[in-house]
Amino acid sequence: MNVLLVYAHPEPRSLNGSLRDFTVNHLQQAGHAVQVSDLYAMNWKAVLDASDYPEREAGAPFNPSLESKHAFQHGTQAADIAREQEKLRWADTVLLQFPLWWFAMPAILKGWVERVYAYGFAYGVGEHSDTHWGDRYGEGLMKGKRAMLVVTTGGWESHYSPRGVNGPIDDLLFPIHHGILYYPGFDVLPPFVVYRTSRMDEARFAQVREALGQRLDTLGTTAPIPFRQQNGGAYEIPALTLRADLAPDETGFAIHVA
Amino acid sequence: MNVLLVYAHPEPRSLNGSLRDFTVNHLQQAGHAVQVSDLYAMNWKAVLDASDYPEREAGAPFNPSLESKHAFQHGTQAADIAREQEKLRWADTVLLQFPLWWFAMPAILKGWVERVYAYGFAYGVGEHSDTHWGDRYGEGLMKGKRAMLVVTTGGWESHYSPRGVNGPIDDLLFPIHHGILYYPGFDVLPPFVVYRTSRMDEARFAQVREALGQRLDTLGTTAPIPFRQQNGGAYEIPALTLRADLAPDETGFAIHVA
């Protein structure tokens, strides 16, 4: 299996750094090929801007979406963007590992998504018609690949529980699971989350490694979150609202899971 | 009224640029003082890293939270961070304006939050005890100030409706409303959202300006989203789960709104 680990933490001598090293070693020892995009170590450019398109018409207004479409089609994207797209094409499985900062991914990783997810690569793929609204949410270029988040939080598990003050972790991660991973076609596995990172001793760290190792051993067999395909008949097109007879009278993120 | 507009779009000649200019002019004509943090124009450093703490001990492992706490206490933060904190102290009302990219704020704005929201300024404020878990979620240094999001999306309003495929807009914005704005004490006003930005003609743009103008005219009087205060008795401490008799048997983001 080819595994791409996209990793976003500024300090290698951290819990996240240790989990990254464990993951790479564990997967390699199992015979898998691993590439790591260590965004801080790469000095990844986090900000999507006009300089990502060196061959664009000087002085013209910068439309991020149209510029991305043109550059992707014509092979004139910035080299760092094209390299990350190649890694995604190569991978069978993608892991995104990061600390939850302000209830979302760190800016450097968000900027990886914004820049690497080009028009024609991760969105703007496929036809739009009365029965098909683009190859997205279960279709797209990442179809057949798997993805999983590895997330750490300072807060306690109860703070992220179904009635916890921060909101349920599944809801906080939904925009990533569904909106960033399922959107271009990934099958999304349940996340691996480590809570209360400030209270980590050797015994607990051993438990975390053991649990993470089991998740890594079953990357190919774990059942993905059963999100509903957008073009599979469950949604009205083009309104893209869930059919009235599915999860009737319910609303919210959870109705998009079958 | 002192209004800080934190603005994140790379192109001034865009819908977002026009709405920014309209907002500034409209507020100034009403007699308010306005400061704009135009993150792209400022070349804002999006990535939180060790270089934000120029006086830190060389070679020591970088712990973002502890380093932030120390630098905030000792006045050794990077100058650009301190300047933004001063603007927040000055403001009565804060507007965050951005296009929704991949169902969240752009990386450059996320990095503004991560860097400006120092330990001791936006988190790690107040005592932790059996009855009080920090000055947060309704308390904190931003108490008494108001905040509102101005958001644009390419997708249609129905795609963000309660049963829309992208998820309801209120749920997508909850981590910002509740986790980034209410957390340090802001009263959070309902957002101003412009959908389907690619279909904008002069007539529709006039309607949008009119609607936005009304929201700007009522910044001081609009009822905020009634989030529940963490330390007001609604939550068990330290589990921080909502008391069983409030919104009984319900879960999810919505239970944190009274």
Interface residues (C-beta under 8 A of the other chain):
Chain A: P10 E11 R13 S14 Y40 A46 V47 L48 D49 A50 P61 F62 N63 P64 S65 W101 W102 F103 A104 M105 P106 A107 I108 K110 G111 V113 E114 Y117 Y137 G154 W156 S158 H159 S161 P162 R163 G164 V165 N166 G167 P168 D171 L172 F174 P175 H178 G179 I180 Q230 Y235 P238 A239 L240 T241 L242 E250 T251 G252 F253 A254 I255 H256
Chain B: P10 E11 R13 S14 Y40 A46 V47 L48 D49 A50 P61 F62 N63 P64 S65 W101 W102 F103 A104 P106 A107 I108 K110 G111 V113 E114 Y117 Y137 G154 W156 S158 H159 S161 P162 R163 G164 V165 N166 G167 P168 D171 L172 F174 P175 H178 G179 I180 Q230 Y235 P238 A239 L240 T241 L242 E250 T251 G252 F253 A254 I255 H256
